[in-house]
Each structure stands twice: as C-alpha cells, then as structure tokens.
Amino acid sequence: MRSARGVASGAVLTTRRGAIRGADPLVRAGRPRPALFPEDRIPATGEAPARGPAADGGVRPTITSARAPLWQGRSIKSQIADLSALGHVAFAFLWLFVFSFPAEKSFDIPGLGTLSRLFGLMALGAGVLAAVADRRLRPLNRTHAALALFVFWATLTVRWSVAPDDTAIKIQTYLQLLGMAWLVWEFCPTEARVAAIMRAYVFGTFYADYDTFSRWLGAHQTYYQRYATAGFDPNDLALTLALSIPLSFFLAVRARRWRAWIYWLQIAMAFLTILLSASRTGFVAACLAAAIVPLGAKYMGRTERRLIAVGVAAVVVATMAVVPATSWKRISTIGAEVQSGSFNSRSLIWSAGFAEFRQHPLGGVGAGAYPRAVEPVMGWPTWWRVVAHNTFFSVVVETGIVGFALFATVLGMLVAAVKRMAGVERLLWSVMLLVWAVGVNTLSWELRKPTWLLFALLLATARLTAAKRQTAGAETARPPARRFSPAPEVVLP
C-alpha cells in the first residue's frame, strides 16, 4: 500500500482497512490545535480536496480537517492560483493602481491625467475582460448595493444641479470608484490577495515620504513652512499617510520577523512626514492611528514589544531634532482652533453651504456643485477651489437628505460588518474607520480613492470573516468527536 504524502497536520486519513495515518495528537485527544497566524499560512475555504487521479496515477485521498485550523494546510502560493490568466493581469494592474495612491498627483501624463488614472483604467478593462472570459462573477452584497444606490442618486442630481458640467465630472469619478470597489471584491477572494493590496498602499507611501523629505531638505515649501510631496495638499497627504499606519501594524504582526521591520519603519517615516506637513487634522488622525500599537500589543511577542518601545523613543528623539519649530507651533494651535470654532476659516465656508442646503434640502445643489453654489458668498478664487472641507457636509449639501441617508446607510453597514469581526481584524478596521471619520471632518474625501479603497478592503475582509465564522459554526454543530474522528473510506492502490 502506497503511503499518502502531503497530509496536513491534524488531518485523518482512513484506508479500506481502517488504518489511521497522519492524525495529530491533539486531534486524537479531542482538543483543537492552537491557532497560529504566520504570514505564509492563511485561511482556507474548509473544503476537502476532490477525488481524482493523482500525478503518479494513484487516487487522491479525501482529507477531513474537523479539528485543524482553517488556514492550516494551504500556503499563499497555493491560494494565488485562484484566478485565470486575465484575472492575474487585472489583479496586477489593481496592485499598481493602489500602489500609486500616495503619490498619484506627483506624476501627470499629458492628455490622460495622473499615472493612477492610467493604472485604474487598465485594471478596470482587464477586470471586465477577465469576467467575460471566465463567465463568472462573485455575488455582491447589500453594502455594494447601497454604494450603487448612492452613486445612482448622485447621477440623478445632474437634472437639477446648479453646475451640470461639474456634476458630470463628479459622476464619472464616482462610477470609476465604484468600479474599483468591484475589482477588489472580484479579484481579492483570499486573505493573501487582500494583504497584497494592503501592502501596495503601504509601499506606495515610501515615495511620498521620500519626496516630502527631499522637498524639506531643498526648502521647497508647499505652503509657508509646510511640506508635502509634489501635487499634494499637506492635509490630504497627512490623512493618506495616517491611514497607512494601522495597515502597517496589521501586516507587521502577520509578517516574519525581518519583514515586520519594514512595516515598523514605514510607520515611523509616515509619522515624521505628517509632522513635516504641519497638518493639525493629520496629526490628530496619526495619533489615533498609532494607538493601534498599544491596543494590539497582545498580538506581538515580548521581545518585539520591547524593541518597539525602544523604537518609539528613538522616533520621539528624531522628531524633536528634525521637525521644524514652525510645524510644532502650528500643531500646538489645535486647541485654540477648536475652542474658537473657526477651523482655519472653514466655518465661513460651512455657513455659505448651509444657506444653500436650506434652499435645496431634499435633492441638494448637485454632486460636485458645491463651489458654484457658494460662489455668491465665497467668490471664485483663481488659484484655488472652494470645497466643503467636510465630507459629511459636502454630501448633504450636494446630494441632499436623500443622498446623505444613503451615504450614512453605507457607513452603518460598514460599522456593523466590523462588529461581526474578531481579533486583530476587528481592531484594524475599527481604528481605520475612526481615523477616517476624524480626518474627513476637515476634508472633502467622499471622492478620494483612499476612502473607497478603505470601504472595499473592509468588505473583502468581512466576507472572509463570515466564511470562517460559518465554517466554525458548522464544525461546532457536529456531535462530540470520538477518539478517532470518522473519515470516508478511500481505496489506495
């Protein structure tokens, strides 16, 4: 009788004679194995391999892993083979698309726009071709339907918009962002792929950090004594980097030791860059994002926690030595701005927008029409554009009560999805939503790519979490295991 190879730890293999091969001692004792979560071992679908001819002409055994962890027995390499050739191409362009987010405005292609736009169009085109060629679409969930309804309502506002041309441009961007959310859902069906997209965003911030440091060393100010990578507003850059901090932590606790320090380095560089931007909102968001480290200390080893404490001390010393005094002076005015309620003169912009909302409460002034709507009060500056500087206020003024209700429904569904998570995933997305919600209170980010990427990755993670919970529930519903768990008979040559 030929012995079976490659049986996962904890699996039970029964031959016709009833011989038990490869049974884990903990499984035989009726106790589950401890759940390990290294980077190269991730959740599987829980389905047993199908029977069929093996490579050597034999018969593949049927393996049951009732007591084995869900991610035991499948490597990242095996899970990457879940897409067709066109699917791999679409995923590659999606990775490049997300990688370009932190520096999307630094590279402009004449006649086409940013480099990020090019990668996005190529990813969407390849994704549609892959879906048509494979004749397969993954079913979307209710949150995607709510997002689509929000975009549909924003599209309808063109009928009564005070600036139809601006509304048409914003509708086109909304549709592209909705397409990006579909790409993440369709081509990130495993934790390996979700983590790869997270890494793309994190790695993209290294260029933004480098370019900002270069501009600081060369005294190329974006605004007075404020620095940001080319094409970026310092506040936008600060929130973009703040959102990368929880992602880096999540990847660090999953990575092998030497890889983990890449993500810890990214956190330190992102924090220093945020301080160079002198963004007050960005600084608050970064502090909230960095809180994930002490909150998630239980997911790190003792030695790693000690090294991180030393690293934090080193970063504090570096910030005191590197960050200009003007940045600290501006950040120190956070309390005064909150007490005065002016928020750097944003209150005047909000007052003008509220006056327009009172005239168009149900349908709003039209998606993207906020600058034209407040023109009678704010004027039309030649070198900058008046925006709401608050995502929630921008949505309610532009799309009215109906649009805001749809947008709030999406956020409520996302919060509910996070509540159903557990462990480090729940911590990650709770902090991510909190950082985003605080940051967009002074920025118009309903149309920014990081916002929709956050929504898309959260939904992809929630899908995987639901699959784990469903499989775990099915396993616990089974009767108590015997000394040796029963398994189907397999005839081996």
C-alpha positions in Angstrom: 0.0 0.0 0.0 1.4 3.4 -1.0 1.6 5.9 1.8 -0.1 9.3 1.1 2.1 12.4 1.2 1.5 16.0 1.9 -1.3 15.3 4.5 -1.9 18.4 6.6 -1.2 18.2 10.3 -4.4 17.3 12.1 -6.0 15.5 9.1 -7.3 12.0 9.4 -6.8 9.6 6.5 -8.6 6.3 6.6 -7.9 3.4 4.2 -10.1 0.5 3.5 -8.6 -1.4 6.4 -9.3 1.5 8.7 -5.6 2.4 9.3 -5.2 5.9 10.7 -2.4 8.0 9.1 -1.2 11.5 9.9 -3.6 12.0 12.9 -2.5 14.9 15.1 -2.1 14.0 18.9 -4.3 17.0 19.8 -7.0 15.9 17.4 -6.9 12.4 18.7 -7.4 13.8 22.2 -10.4 15.8 21.1 -8.7 19.2 21.6 -8.3 21.8 18.8 -4.9 22.9 17.9 -3.8 26.4 18.9 -4.4 29.0 16.1 -1.2 30.2 14.6 -1.3 33.0 12.1 2.1 33.4 10.3 2.2 35.3 7.1 2.6 32.2 4.8 -0.3 30.2 6.3 -3.7 31.8 5.8 -7.4 30.7 6.0 -8.5 28.1 3.5 -12.1 27.5 2.4 -12.5 24.5 4.6 -13.4 22.3 1.6 -11.9 18.9 1.3 -9.8 18.2 -1.8 -11.8 16.5 -4.6 -11.1 12.9 -5.5 -9.3 12.2 -8.8 -6.2 10.8 -10.3 -3.0 11.9 -8.7 0.1 12.9 -10.5 1.6 9.4 -10.2 -1.6 7.6 -11.4 -3.0 6.9 -8.0 -6.1 8.2 -6.3 -6.1 11.4 -4.2 -7.2 10.7 -0.6 -10.1 12.6 0.9 -8.9 14.6 3.9 -11.1 15.9 6.7 -9.8 18.6 9.0 -12.5 18.9 11.5 -10.1 19.9 14.3 -7.5 21.7 12.2 -7.4 25.5 12.0 -9.0 26.9 8.9 -5.7 28.2 7.5 -3.8 25.0 8.1 -2.5 23.2 5.0 -2.8 25.9 2.4 0.0 28.3 1.6 -0.1 31.7 -0.1 1.4 30.1 -3.2 -1.5 27.6 -3.4 -4.1 30.3 -2.9 -2.7 32.6 -5.6 -3.8 30.1 -8.2 -7.4 31.1 -7.7 -7.6 33.4 -10.8 -7.4 32.9 -14.5 -4.6 34.4 -16.6 -6.7 37.5 -17.3 -7.6 37.6 -13.6 -3.9 37.7 -12.8 -3.4 40.6 -15.2 -6.4 42.5 -13.7 -5.0 41.9 -10.2 -1.5 43.1 -11.2 -2.9 46.4 -12.6 -5.1 46.8 -9.5 -2.0 46.4 -7.3 -0.2 49.1 -9.3 -3.3 51.3 -9.1 -3.4 51.1 -5.3 0.4 51.5 -5.1 0.1 54.8 -6.9 -2.4 56.3 -4.5 0.0 58.0 -2.1 1.8 59.7 -5.0 -1.0 59.9 -7.6 -0.6 63.6 -8.2 3.2 63.6 -8.5 3.2 62.0 -12.0 1.0 63.6 -14.7 0.6 62.2 -18.2 -0.3 64.8 -20.8 -3.7 64.3 -22.3 -4.6 61.4 -19.9 -4.2 62.7 -16.4 -2.3 61.1 -13.5 -0.5 57.8 -13.5 -3.0 56.5 -11.1 -5.8 57.1 -13.6 -3.9 55.1 -16.3 -3.4 52.1 -14.0 -7.1 52.3 -12.9 -8.4 52.3 -16.4 -6.2 49.3 -17.3 -7.2 47.4 -14.2 -10.9 48.0 -14.9 -10.5 47.0 -18.6 -8.6 43.8 -17.7 -11.1 43.0 -15.0 -14.1 43.3 -17.3 -12.3 41.1 -19.9 -11.5 38.5 -17.2 -15.1 38.4 -16.0 -16.4 38.0 -19.6 -13.8 35.3 -20.5 -14.3 33.4 -17.3 -18.1 33.7 -17.3 -18.0 34.2 -13.6 -18.9 37.0 -11.2 -18.8 36.9 -7.5 -22.2 37.9 -6.0 -22.1 41.4 -4.5 -23.6 42.1 -1.0 -26.0 44.6 0.3 -23.3 47.2 1.1 -22.3 47.2 -2.6 -26.0 47.7 -3.4 -26.1 50.7 -1.1 -23.0 52.2 -2.6 -24.5 51.7 -6.1 -27.7 53.5 -5.0 -25.7 56.4 -3.6 -23.9 56.7 -6.9 -27.2 56.4 -8.8 -28.8 59.2 -6.7 -25.7 61.4 -7.3 -26.2 60.8 -11.0 -29.8 61.9 -10.8 -28.8 65.2 -9.3 -27.5 66.3 -12.7 -31.1 67.1 -13.6 -31.3 69.9 -11.1 -27.7 70.7 -10.5 -26.6 74.4 -10.3 -23.4 73.3 -12.2 -24.2 70.4 -14.6 -20.7 70.3 -16.0 -19.1 69.9 -12.6 -21.7 67.3 -11.7 -21.0 65.2 -14.8 -17.3 65.2 -13.9 -18.0 64.0 -10.4 -20.4 61.3 -11.6 -17.7 59.9 -13.9 -15.3 59.7 -10.9 -18.0 58.1 -8.7 -18.5 55.4 -11.4 -14.8 54.7 -11.6 -14.5 54.4 -7.8 -17.5 52.0 -7.8 -15.6 50.0 -10.4 -12.5 49.9 -8.1 -14.7 48.6 -5.3 -15.9 45.8 -7.6 -12.3 45.0 -8.7 -11.2 44.5 -5.1 -14.3 42.3 -4.4 -13.9 40.2 -7.6 -10.1 39.7 -7.6 -9.3 39.6 -3.9 -11.1 36.4 -2.8 -8.4 35.3 -0.3 -6.6 36.8 2.6 -3.4 36.6 0.6 -4.7 38.9 -2.1 -6.3 41.3 0.4 -3.0 41.5 2.2 -1.2 42.2 -1.1 -3.5 45.2 -1.8 -2.7 46.5 1.7 1.0 46.1 1.0 0.6 48.0 -2.2 -0.9 51.0 -0.4 1.8 50.8 2.4 4.7 50.5 0.0 3.4 53.4 -2.1 3.8 55.7 0.9 7.6 55.3 0.8 7.8 57.5 -2.3 5.6 60.1 -0.7 7.8 60.1 2.4 11.0 60.4 0.3 9.7 63.2 -1.9 8.5 65.2 1.1 11.8 64.8 2.8 13.6 65.9 -0.4 11.4 69.0 -0.6 12.1 69.8 3.0 15.8 69.4 2.5 15.7 71.6 -0.6 13.4 74.2 1.2 10.6 73.7 -1.4 7.6 74.7 0.6 4.1 73.7 -0.4 2.7 76.4 1.8 4.5 78.6 4.3 6.8 76.2 6.3 4.7 73.2 5.3 5.9 70.4 3.1 4.2 67.7 1.0 5.0 65.5 -2.0 4.5 67.2 -5.4 0.9 67.9 -6.3 -0.5 67.1 -2.8 -2.1 69.4 -0.3 -0.4 68.8 3.1 -3.7 67.9 4.7 -4.6 65.4 2.1 -1.1 63.8 2.3 -1.3 63.7 6.1 -4.5 61.7 6.1 -3.4 59.5 3.3 -0.3 58.5 5.4 -2.3 58.3 8.7 -4.5 55.6 7.1 -1.4 53.5 6.2 -0.3 53.2 9.9 -3.0 50.7 11.0 -2.4 48.7 7.8 1.3 48.5 8.5 0.7 47.3 12.0 -1.7 44.6 10.8 0.9 43.5 8.2 3.7 43.6 10.8 2.0 41.3 13.3 1.4 38.8 10.5 4.9 39.0 8.9 8.1 37.1 9.7 10.5 39.0 12.0 12.7 40.6 9.4 9.8 41.6 7.1 7.9 43.1 10.1 10.6 45.7 10.5 9.8 47.1 7.0 6.3 48.0 8.3 7.6 49.4 11.5 10.0 51.6 9.5 7.0 52.7 7.4 5.1 53.8 10.5 8.0 55.9 11.7 8.5 57.5 8.4 4.8 58.2 7.9 4.7 59.9 11.3 7.7 62.1 10.5 6.2 63.1 7.2 2.9 64.0 8.8 4.8 66.3 11.2 6.6 68.0 8.2 3.2 68.6 6.6 2.2 70.5 9.8 -1.4 69.3 9.3 -3.4 69.6 12.5 -6.1 67.2 11.4 -3.4 64.9 10.1 -1.6 64.9 13.4 -4.7 64.0 15.4 -5.5 61.3 12.9 -2.0 59.9 13.1 -2.1 59.8 16.9 -5.4 57.9 16.7 -3.9 55.5 14.1 -0.7 55.0 16.3 -3.0 54.0 19.2 -3.4 50.6 17.4 0.1 49.7 18.6 -0.6 49.6 22.4 -4.1 48.3 21.8 -2.8 45.4 19.8 0.2 44.7 22.0 -1.2 41.2 22.8 -0.6 40.2 19.1 3.1 40.9 19.4 5.8 38.9 21.2 7.5 40.0 24.3 10.8 40.8 22.6 9.1 42.6 19.8 7.2 44.8 22.3 10.4 45.8 24.0 12.1 46.6 20.7 9.0 48.7 19.7 9.3 50.6 22.9 12.9 51.5 22.1 11.9 52.4 18.6 9.2 54.7 19.8 11.7 56.5 22.0 14.1 56.8 19.0 11.3 58.3 16.8 10.4 60.8 19.5 14.0 62.0 19.7 14.2 62.1 15.9 11.0 64.2 15.6 12.4 66.7 18.1 15.6 67.1 16.2 14.2 67.0 12.6 10.7 68.6 12.6 10.9 72.4 12.2 9.7 74.6 15.1 7.1 76.2 12.8 5.4 72.8 12.5 5.2 72.3 16.2 3.9 75.9 16.6 1.1 75.3 14.1 0.2 71.9 15.6 0.1 73.5 19.1 -2.8 75.7 18.0 -5.2 72.7 17.7 -6.9 73.5 21.0 -7.3 77.2 20.1 -8.9 76.4 16.8 -11.4 74.0 18.3 -12.4 76.5 21.0 -12.8 79.3 18.6 -14.8 77.1 16.2 -13.3 78.8 13.1 -11.2 75.8 12.0 -8.9 78.0 9.9 -11.9 80.0 8.4 -13.8 76.8 7.4 -16.8 78.0 9.4 -17.5 80.7 6.8 -17.5 78.0 4.0 -19.8 75.9 6.0 -22.2 78.8 6.7 -22.4 79.5 3.0 -23.1 75.8 2.2 -25.8 75.6 4.9 -27.6 78.5 3.4 -27.7 76.7 0.1 -28.8 73.5 1.8 -31.8 75.2 3.3 -32.9 76.1 -0.3 -32.4 72.6 -1.7 -32.9 70.3 1.3 -34.2 67.1 -0.4 -32.0 66.8 -3.5 -29.1 69.1 -2.8 -27.4 71.5 -5.2 -26.0 68.7 -7.4 -22.9 66.4 -7.0 -19.8 68.4 -7.4 -21.6 71.7 -7.5 -20.6 73.0 -4.0 -18.1 75.5 -5.3 -20.6 77.1 -7.7 -23.3 77.0 -5.0 -21.3 79.1 -2.6 -19.8 81.4 -5.2 -22.2 84.3 -4.3 -20.7 84.3 -0.8 -17.1 83.0 -1.3 -16.4 84.2 -4.8 -14.4 82.2 -7.3 -10.7 82.3 -6.5 -8.4 81.9 -9.4 -5.7 79.8 -7.7 -7.7 77.5 -5.5 -11.2 75.9 -5.5 -13.7 76.3 -2.6 -14.8 72.9 -1.3 -16.8 72.0 1.7 -13.7 70.8 3.8 -16.0 68.3 5.4 -17.0 65.1 3.8 -20.4 64.7 5.6 -21.3 68.3 5.0 -20.3 68.1 1.3 -22.5 65.0 0.8 -25.6 66.5 2.4 -25.3 69.9 0.6 -24.6 68.3 -2.8 -27.0 65.4 -2.7 -29.5 66.5 -0.1 -31.1 64.5 2.6 -31.7 61.5 0.3 -28.1 61.2 -0.7 -26.8 61.7 2.9 -29.2 59.0 4.1 -27.8 56.6 1.5 -24.2 57.5 2.4 -25.0 57.1 6.1 -26.5 53.7 5.4 -23.3 52.6 3.8 -21.3 53.7 6.8 -23.7 52.0 9.2 -23.4 48.7 7.2 -19.6 49.0 7.4 -19.7 49.5 11.2 -22.0 46.5 11.5 -19.5 44.4 9.5 -16.7 45.4 11.8 -18.7 44.5 14.8 -19.1 41.0 13.4 -15.3 40.6 13.2 -13.0 39.4 15.9 -9.4 39.6 16.9 -6.8 41.7 15.1 -9.2 42.2 12.1 -11.8 43.9 14.3 -9.1 46.1 15.9 -7.7 47.1 12.5 -11.0 48.2 10.9 -12.3 49.8 14.0 -9.2 52.1 14.1 -9.3 52.6 10.3 -12.9 53.8 10.4 -12.2 56.0 13.4 -9.1 57.6 11.7 -11.1 58.2 8.5 -14.1 59.7 10.3 -11.9 62.1 12.2 -9.8 63.1 9.2 -12.6 63.8 6.8 -14.2 66.2 9.2 -12.0 68.9 7.7 -11.5 67.4 4.2 -13.8 66.7 1.3 -12.9 63.0 0.8 -16.1 61.4 -0.5 -14.4 61.4 -3.9 -10.9 60.4 -2.9 -9.5 56.9 -3.8 -8.3 56.0 -0.2 -11.9 56.4 1.0 -13.3 53.9 -1.4 -10.3 51.6 -1.0 -11.0 51.5 2.7 -14.6 50.6 2.1 -13.6 47.9 -0.5 -11.0 46.2 1.7 -13.2 46.3 4.7 -15.9 44.5 2.7 -13.5 41.9 1.4 -12.2 41.2 4.9 -15.8 40.9 6.2 -16.5 38.3 3.5 -13.6 36.2 4.6 -14.5 36.6 8.3 -18.1 35.5 7.6 -16.7 32.4 5.8 -14.6 31.5 8.8 -17.5 32.0 11.2 -19.8 29.9 9.1 -17.3 27.1 8.8 -16.6 27.2 12.6 -20.3 27.2 13.3 -20.7 24.1 11.2 -17.9 22.4 13.0 -19.2 23.2 16.5 -22.6 21.9 15.5 -21.2 18.4 15.0 -21.6 15.7 17.7 -18.6 15.3 20.1 -15.6 13.7 18.4 -14.6 10.2 19.2 -11.1 9.1 20.0 -10.5 8.8 16.3 -12.7 11.0 14.1 -14.6 9.1 11.4 -13.5 9.7 7.8 -14.7 8.4 4.4 -13.0 5.3 3.1 -10.5 5.7 0.3 -9.2 3.0 -1.8 -5.4 3.3 -2.3 -3.6 1.2 -4.8 
